[in-house]
Amino acid sequence: MSQFISTTPLYFIPFVGLINAIIFIKKLIVNIFSNFFAMLF
């Protein structure tokens, strides 16, 4: 993993961080909605 980071261009790192943040937020929203629907039904 450290080798991958060292060979990665610097401008690519924020892009990966942004993708990880979007995936995390998507999972969070899915969890909230599933809990919400579980309470409804």
DSSP file (Angstrom, degrees, kcal/mol; ACC not computed):
  #  RESIDUE AA STRUCTURE BP1 BP2  ACC     N-H-->O    O-->H-N    N-H-->O    O-->H-N    TCO  KAPPA ALPHA  PHI   PSI    X-CA   Y-CA   Z-CA
    1    1 A M     >        0   0    0      0, 0.0     4,-2.0     0, 0.0     5,-0.2   0.000 360.0 360.0 360.0 -41.1    0.0    0.0    0.0
    2    2 A S  H  >  +     0   0    0      1,-0.2     4,-2.2     2,-0.2     5,-0.1   0.862 360.0  53.3 -66.5 -33.3    2.8    2.4    0.8
    3    3 A Q  H  > S+     0   0    0      2,-0.2     4,-1.7     1,-0.2    -1,-0.2   0.898 107.3  51.7 -65.7 -39.7    4.4    1.6   -2.5
    4    4 A F  H  > S+     0   0    0      1,-0.2     4,-0.7     2,-0.2    -2,-0.2   0.901 111.0  47.7 -61.8 -41.4    1.1    2.5   -4.3
    5    5 A I  H >< S+     0   0    0     -4,-2.0     3,-0.5     1,-0.2    -2,-0.2   0.892 109.7  52.2 -68.9 -39.1    1.0    5.8   -2.5
    6    6 A S  H 3< S+     0   0    0     -4,-2.2    -1,-0.2     1,-0.2    -2,-0.2   0.829 113.2  44.2 -68.5 -30.3    4.6    6.7   -3.3
    7    7 A T  H 3< S+     0   0    0     -4,-1.7    -1,-0.2    -5,-0.1    -2,-0.2   0.558  93.7 100.3 -89.8  -7.4    4.1    6.0   -7.0
    8    8 A T  S << S-     0   0    0     -4,-0.7     5,-0.1    -3,-0.5    -3,-0.0  -0.613  81.9-112.7 -79.4 133.2    0.8    7.9   -7.1
    9    9 A P    >>  -     0   0    0      0, 0.0     3,-1.3     0, 0.0     4,-0.7  -0.312  24.1-120.8 -60.1 148.6    0.9   11.5   -8.4
   10   10 A L  G >4 S+     0   0    0      1,-0.3     3,-0.7     2,-0.2    -2,-0.0   0.836 111.1  56.9 -64.4 -33.2    0.2   14.1   -5.8
   11   11 A Y  G 34 S+     0   0    0      1,-0.2     4,-0.5     2,-0.2    -1,-0.3   0.651 101.4  59.4 -73.5 -12.1   -2.8   15.5   -7.6
   12   12 A F  G <> S+     0   0    0     -3,-1.3     4,-1.9     1,-0.1    -1,-0.2   0.724  89.2  71.5 -87.1 -22.0   -4.5   12.1   -7.6
   13   13 A I  H <X S+     0   0    0     -3,-0.7     4,-2.3    -4,-0.7     5,-0.2   0.918  96.6  47.6 -65.9 -46.0   -4.5   11.7   -3.8
   14   14 A P  H  > S+     0   0    0      0, 0.0     4,-2.3     0, 0.0    -1,-0.2   0.858 109.8  56.4 -61.8 -31.9   -7.3   14.3   -3.1
   15   15 A F  H  > S+     0   0    0     -4,-0.5     4,-2.1     2,-0.2    -2,-0.2   0.919 108.2  45.9 -64.3 -43.4   -9.3   12.6   -5.9
   16   16 A V  H  X S+     0   0    0     -4,-1.9     4,-2.5     1,-0.2    -1,-0.2   0.900 112.2  51.8 -64.7 -40.9   -9.1    9.2   -4.1
   17   17 A G  H  X S+     0   0    0     -4,-2.3     4,-2.1     1,-0.2    -2,-0.2   0.877 108.7  51.1 -62.6 -37.5  -10.0   10.9   -0.8
   18   18 A L  H  X S+     0   0    0     -4,-2.3     4,-2.4     2,-0.2    -2,-0.2   0.910 110.0  48.9 -66.1 -42.6  -13.0   12.5   -2.4
   19   19 A I  H  X S+     0   0    0     -4,-2.1     4,-2.6     1,-0.2    -2,-0.2   0.919 111.2  50.2 -63.1 -43.4  -14.2    9.1   -3.8
   20   20 A N  H  X S+     0   0    0     -4,-2.5     4,-2.4     1,-0.2    -1,-0.2   0.894 110.7  49.9 -61.6 -39.7  -13.7    7.5   -0.4
   21   21 A A  H  X S+     0   0    0     -4,-2.1     4,-2.5     2,-0.2    -1,-0.2   0.904 110.7  49.3 -65.5 -41.5  -15.7   10.3    1.2
   22   22 A I  H  X S+     0   0    0     -4,-2.4     4,-2.4     2,-0.2    -2,-0.2   0.917 112.1  48.1 -64.3 -43.1  -18.6    9.9   -1.3
   23   23 A I  H  X S+     0   0    0     -4,-2.6     4,-2.4     2,-0.2    -2,-0.2   0.912 112.2  50.0 -62.9 -41.9  -18.7    6.2   -0.8
   24   24 A F  H  X S+     0   0    0     -4,-2.4     4,-2.2     1,-0.2    -2,-0.2   0.915 111.6  47.3 -63.1 -43.7  -18.7    6.7    3.0
   25   25 A I  H  X S+     0   0    0     -4,-2.5     4,-2.7     2,-0.2    -1,-0.2   0.891 110.4  53.1 -65.7 -39.2  -21.6    9.2    2.8
   26   26 A K  H  X S+     0   0    0     -4,-2.4     4,-2.5     2,-0.2    -2,-0.2   0.933 110.3  47.0 -60.3 -45.6  -23.5    6.9    0.5
   27   27 A K  H  X S+     0   0    0     -4,-2.4     4,-2.5     1,-0.2    -2,-0.2   0.901 111.8  51.6 -62.1 -40.6  -23.2    4.1    3.0
   28   28 A L  H  X S+     0   0    0     -4,-2.2     4,-2.4     2,-0.2    -2,-0.2   0.924 110.8  47.0 -62.6 -45.1  -24.2    6.4    5.8
   29   29 A I  H  X S+     0   0    0     -4,-2.7     4,-2.7     2,-0.2     5,-0.2   0.907 111.8  50.7 -63.7 -42.2  -27.4    7.5    3.9
   30   30 A V  H  X S+     0   0    0     -4,-2.5     4,-2.6     1,-0.2    -1,-0.2   0.912 111.0  49.0 -62.2 -42.0  -28.3    3.9    3.1
   31   31 A N  H  X S+     0   0    0     -4,-2.5     4,-2.3     2,-0.2    -2,-0.2   0.916 112.1  48.2 -63.3 -42.9  -27.9    3.0    6.7
   32   32 A I  H  X S+     0   0    0     -4,-2.4     4,-2.3     1,-0.2    -2,-0.2   0.922 113.8  46.6 -64.1 -44.4  -30.1    5.9    7.9
   33   33 A F  H  X S+     0   0    0     -4,-2.7     4,-2.8     2,-0.2     5,-0.2   0.904 111.7  50.4 -65.9 -40.7  -32.8    5.1    5.3
   34   34 A S  H  X S+     0   0    0     -4,-2.6     4,-1.9     1,-0.2    -1,-0.2   0.902 112.9  46.6 -65.4 -39.3  -32.8    1.4    6.1
   35   35 A N  H  X S+     0   0    0     -4,-2.3     4,-1.7    -5,-0.2    -1,-0.2   0.889 112.4  51.4 -66.2 -38.3  -33.1    2.2    9.9
   36   36 A F  H  X S+     0   0    0     -4,-2.3     4,-1.7     1,-0.2    -2,-0.2   0.926 112.7  44.0 -64.5 -46.2  -35.9    4.7    9.0
   37   37 A F  H  X S+     0   0    0     -4,-2.8     4,-2.6     1,-0.2    -1,-0.2   0.833 109.8  57.0 -69.5 -31.2  -37.9    2.2    7.0
   38   38 A A  H  < S+     0   0    0     -4,-1.9    -1,-0.2    -5,-0.2    -2,-0.2   0.867 108.9  46.6 -66.3 -34.8  -37.3   -0.5    9.6
   39   39 A M  H  < S+     0   0    0     -4,-1.7    -2,-0.2     2,-0.2    -1,-0.2   0.851 112.5  50.8 -73.6 -33.4  -38.9    1.9   12.2
   40   40 A L  H  <        0   0    0     -4,-1.7    -2,-0.2     1,-0.2    -1,-0.2   0.940 360.0 360.0 -68.5 -46.9  -41.8    2.6    9.8
   41   41 A F     <        0   0    0     -4,-2.6    -1,-0.2    -5,-0.1    -2,-0.2   0.444 360.0 360.0-101.2 360.0  -42.7   -1.0    9.0
